[in-house]
Amino acid sequence: MKVNGVPYRTIWLAEDGWGVEIIDQTRLPFEFITVRLENVDDAAVAIKDMLVRGAPLIGATAAYGMALAMQADASDGNLKAAHDKLLATRPTAVNLRWALDEMVRLLEPLSENERSKAAYQRAAEICDEDVEICSAIGDNGHALIRDIHKKKGEGEAVNILTHCNAGWLATVDWGTALAPIYKAFDAGIPVHVWVDETRPRNQGASLTAWELGRHGVPLTVIADNAGGHLMQEGRVDMCIVGTDRTTAAGDVCNKIGTYLKALAADDNGVPFYVALPSPTVDWTIDDGREIPIEERSADEVTKIQGKTDSGDVVMVEIVPDGAKGGNPAFDVTPARLVTGLITERGVCAASKEGLKGLFPEKA
């Protein structure tokens, strides 16, 4: 995607061929800043402190973190230490574990002299694969939007509600939930996106609104609690969200508040789709209650970042002195509330049978 006319991915190899550069997403939407990662500790901090976020991008960053580790010390001990350090950064997004296991599987049999080159090559491949997967998700989801548009009529925009950020900023490029929207918009289908602000951290207001706006997609930022009302009024044609981990039976774990949107959609007959790349499926579990839910800092609830009239970007307290904040970062939407899963291989039912129909090799 482009920023000020310049094409960017969210992570890329530096010109020197070994450093890794990322967009610091904690500075958006007010500043566009890139950061250089030079070692595994830098990669771990980038993931843990959410300079990068979104399950696919977390996985890609972890892969490059392993490459940085091997560039510094390709011993067996450091291979394990780097794996363990990166795995501990974020417990919910399964792409993290997938990418790390993929790197260890590749690197373990190799000699120390071979590991660094192989690690950089595989990390680059993981990034390229993610772009291809997300583009395919976009194509498959675009078809759903096109069908709704045909039913509404030529002059009518398709109104889509999304929660959190599952755009190109959450992946290497294109995005998951937003990829179908970009594809539809680029194909000339009139779309309008209801962007949940997504407290805490405001990843909808800060990130989704920022990237959609720069692509020219019409949007309206709404308070998280407005979604159900808009559905009751018939002003939402479909919901598309992303996911950080989906079980083999179709339960979906995503940013806190997703479950409430699914309940409102179900009550109002609004299709509720989840867009995901296959590495986000955790084939080892069926029940969403088995997914570990990350509990993040209370500061994300009790404070908020914004820009003053003078242009200063500041963090302010929004609760009374002494008030405590609780911050579960994710919730689980049961498969029964999901209309369909949009994957790189097509759209399927949110069920064990649906997923295995598209991915029979996982059976």
N, C-alpha and C positions, 0 to 999 in steps of 0.2 A: 504494500500500500504506500501512498505518498504522503509526505509531510512537507508542506510548503513547496510542492512540486518535485521533491526529491524522493525517489523510492527507498523505502526502508523495510528491513525485517526487524524483528524485536531482539535478535541476537545474531552476531556475525563475528567472523575471525578478523582480527586486526591486520593492518597492512604488513606488520612484521612477521605474520605467519604463525604466531604462537599465543599472543594475548587475545582475549575475547572481549568484545564490546557489547553493551546492552543499553536499552533505554531505561533511565531511572523513572519508574512509573510513580514513585512517591512524590515526584515533583510536578506531575501533571495534575490539572490541565493548565496551570499557570506558567510553567517553565518546561521547555523541551531540552533535557540534559542527557548526554550519554556518559556512561561510566565504563572504565576499563577494568576487567578482572585479570589478575596475574597469578593467582594461586587458588588452591582448593578452599582456603579460608574465605577468600573474596567471594567465591561462588556460593558457599554456604551462607554467608551473610546476605548476599543478594536474594537468596530464596527465603531465608527466615524472616528478614525485615521487609520483604515484599517489594523490593526494587523490581523483581520479576514476579509475576503471579499468573494464575491460570494453569490448570493441570498440564496441558501439552508443553507450555513454555518452561514450567518447572522441570519437566523431564529433560528437555533440551539443554537447559542450563546445567542440570546435574551431569549430563553426558559430557559437556565441555569441562565441568569441574573435575571429572575423572581424567580427562586429557591433560588438564593443567597439572594435576597431581603426578601423572606419569612423566610429564616433561621435567618435573623437578626431581622425582625419585621413583623409579619404576620397579622397586623391590616388591616382593610379595607382601611384606608387612605394610608398606605404604598403600598398596592396592586395597587391602582390607580396611586400613584406617580411613582412607578417603571415602570408601563405600559407606562405612558406618557413620562418618561425620555428616555426609550429605543426606543419608537416609533419615537421620534424626531431626532434620530441619522442619519438615511439615508432615504430619502424620496422616492426613486425610487423602490427599491427591495420589492416586495409585500409579499415575504415570511416572512419578518419582522413583518408586520401587522398580517399575518395569524397565526404565532406562538404565538404572544402576545395575540391575541383574543382567541386562543385555550387555553392558560394558564388561562386567566381570566374566561373563560366559565367553566373550571374545578374547579377553586379555589374559586370563589365567593360564591357558596352555602355551602362551608365547614366551619367548625369552625376554629378558629385561631390555635388550637392545631393540627389540621389535615393538615394544608396547606403546611408546609415545606416538610414533607414526600411525599405528593402527588405531589408537584411541582418537586422535584428531580426525582420522578418516571416517570412523564410525559415527562420531558426534556430528560431523557434517552431513552424513547420510541420514541420520535421525532427523535433522532439521529439514532436509530436502523432502524426506518422506512425509513429514508433518504438513508441509505446504501442499503436497499432492493430495493427501488425505482430506485436508480442510477444503481444498478446491472441489473435490468430489462431493463432500458433504454439502457444499454450497449448491452444486448442480442438483442433487437429489432434493434438497429443501426448496430450491427455486421452483421445482415442478409443483410442489404443494401450494406455494404462493400463487403461481400462475393459475392453478385450478380455482382457487378462491376468487381471483380477479375476474375470471371468465364468468363465474356465477353472479358477481356483483355488477358487472357491466363496465364498458370502456372508460367512462369518466370517473369511476369510483376508485378511491385509493384503498389499498388493503392496510388495515390498521393492525399492527403487530405489537404485542406487549412483551418486553424482555426484562430479565432481572439480573442484576450484577453486570459484570462485563465478560462476555464470551466472544469478543471480537478478535481482530488481528493482534491486539495487545496481549491477549491471553494465550496466543499460540505463536508460531514462528511467522505466519502470515495467513491472511484470509479470515481466520477465526472459525468457531464452530456455530454457535447460535446466530451470529451476525453474517456468516458467509452466505446463507441463502438470501438474506436481505440485500447484500451487495450484488449478488448475481442477478436478482430480480430487478433491482434498481438500474443496473448497467444494461439490462435487456429492455428497459423502457417501461417496465410495469410501475405504475404509481404506488408508492408505499409510504406509510407514515408510521413511525415507531414511538410507542409510549415507553419512555425510559424510566424505570424505577430508580429513584435516587440510590437505593440500596445502602441504608444505614446498617451497621456502622461502616466507616471508611468511605462511604459515598462513591463506590466504584462505578455505579451507573452514571451518576451526575458528573463525576470527574473524568471517567475513562470512556464509557460508551458514548456519552453525548459528545465528547471531544473527537473521537475517531469518526463517528457517523457524520458529524458536522463538517469535518474536513473533506469528507467524500461527497458532501452535498445532499445527503439523505435527510428528508424532512423528519423532525423529531420534536417531542415535547417531554420535558423532564417532569415527572410527577412524584409526589410523596408516596412512599411505599404502600400506605394504607388506601390509596385512591384506586388501585387496580380493580378491586371487587365492585366498587361503584360504577366504574366505566363499563365493566362487563354487564352489569344489570341494565345499563342504559343502551346496550347494543353497540357500543363504540369500540369494541375489541373483536377482531375477526379471528385471531389466533394468538397463542402464546408460543414463543420459542425461547428456551433457556439452554444453558450448558450444564455440565456436570463435572465434578471432580473425581467421582467414582460411581460406577453403576454395577450392581451385582449381576451375577449370571442369570438371575430370574427377573431382572428388569427394575428393581428398586433403584432410585436415583438419589444420590447425595450431591447437593449443590449448596450455594451460598444461603445462609440463614434467611428465611422468608419465602423460599421457593415453594415449600409445602403449602403455605397459606394461599399462594397464587394458584396452585393446582386445585385446592379445595374450591376456591371461588370459580375457577374455570369449569370444574365438574358441575357445580351447582347451576351454572348459567349456560351449559351446553357449548362452551367455547373450546375448540381443539387445543390441547396442551401437548406440544412436542418438545422433545429433548434431543439436542444435537451433540453427537459425541464421536470421537475417533475410537477405533477398536482398542488401542492401548489403555483407554479409560475404563474398560470393562474388567472387573476383578472376577475372573472365572473361578476363584477358589471359594467364593461365598455366595449364598442364595438370599440371605436375609439382610436387609439394610440395617437392621439393629446391630449387626456385627461390625459395622464400619466405625472406626474410631473418630470421634468428633473433636476437632481441635478447639481448645479453649484459649482464646487470645487475650492480650492485655486489656484490662478494664479501661485504659486510657482511650482506646478506640471508641468507647461508648460515652465516656465522660467529657471528652474533648473533641473539637472539630477544627479542621483547617479551612481557612478562607482568605479572600483578598479584600483588603480594606479599600475605602474610597481613594486613599492616597497611593494605592498600588502595592502596598506591602502585603506579603503572604505571611499570615500569623496563625498560631494555634491558640484556641481559646477554650476555656472551661465553660461547660454548658449546664452543669448540675450544681446544687448547693455544696458548700464546703462539707466534707465528711461523708457525702453520699457515695455509696459503693456502686460499682458497675459490674454486671455479668456479661460475658461475651462468648457464648458458643458460636463458632464461626460458620457452621453448616447445619442443615437439617436433612432429613430423608423423606422423599416423596414416594409413597408406595406405588408399585407398578400399576395397580388398578386405576390410578388417577392419571396415568400417562397415555395419551392417545397413540403415540408412536415414537420410536427412536429413529432419528435420522443419522445414518452412518455413511461411511465412504462406499459401502457396497449396496446401499439402498435403504428404504424405510421399512421397519418391521414392528411387530407388536412388542410391547414391553413385557416380555415373557421369556422363559427358558427356551421354549420352542421357537419363538420369533428370532432370538439372537442366534441360536444354533442353525436356523435355516439359512442365515446369511454367513455364518462362520462355522461350517460343519467340521472343520479341522479341530475345533475346540471341544467337540462332543466327546 
